[in-house]
């Protein structure tokens, strides 16, 4: 039986990698910067909407899409435009 020692540096490296992964997971809007085409689950996470709402966006023409085989892809630029067009400068008094 062989033993492996874990050093503080190993734990610090693991911590850094874990935090980076968690930040990426918890902030899906960063996906827009990295990808040109997104799948439905990614779009739903970015917009915080249900599958039904995403389908309604497709049907009503609010969000364009491309179908390749059985997979639907959405252009990241279109998602960004949708977010920008619904941006509000609401200020509370």
N, C-alpha and C positions, 0 to 999 in steps of 0.2 A: 504494500500500500504506500503510495507516494503522497507526500504532503506539499501543498502549495501555500506559501505565505502571501498574505495580502498586506500591502503597505499602505500608509496614509496617502501616498501619491496615487496609488491604484484607486483608492476610494474617491479621491478628489477628481480624478479623470472620469470615473463612472458617474459621479454626481454632475459634473459639467455636461456630459453627454445626455444624461437623463433629463436635466433641466432644459437643454436645447430641444430635445424631442417633445417634451411636454409643452413648451412654448409654441412649437409648430402645430401641435395637435389642438391646443386651446385657441389658436388664432388662425382659423382657416382662411381669413381674408388675405393672408400672405400668399395663398395659392395663386391669386391673380397675377402676382409678380413673376411667378415661376413657370406657369403653364399657359399655353395658348388655347387649349381645348380642355374642358372639364366635363366629368360625368355627372349624372343627376344627383348622386349622393353628395358630391362636393358642392354643387350649386345650392342644394337644400341647406347644407351646413353654413355656407357663406351668407345666404339670405335668411336663414332661420325660418324656413317654411316647410310645410308638409308635402308629401308626394302628390297629393291631390291639388294643392295650390300650384305646384310646378306644372302639373298637367294642364291646369286652367290657363296658366301663362302661355303654354304652347298653343292651346286651342284658340285662345283669344288673340294670338299674335303679339302678345306683350314681349315674349322672349323667343327669338329665333333659335333654331336647332338644326343639327345635321344628324341623319340616321345612317349608320354604317352597320349593315347586318341587323342585329337586334339591339344594338347599343346606340343610345342617343347621346350626342355630344353638344355642348354649348360653348360658344366662343367667349373667352374671358373678357374681351373688350366689350361685348354686348352686356355682360353682367355688370361691368363697371359703369357703362352708360346708364343702365337701369338704376343703379344706386345713385348716380349723380343726378338723374332726372327727378328723383324723388327726395333729393336733399332739401332740408328745410332749415331756415335760419330763425326758428322759433325762439323767442326770448321771453322768459317769465318776468313779470313785474314784481 
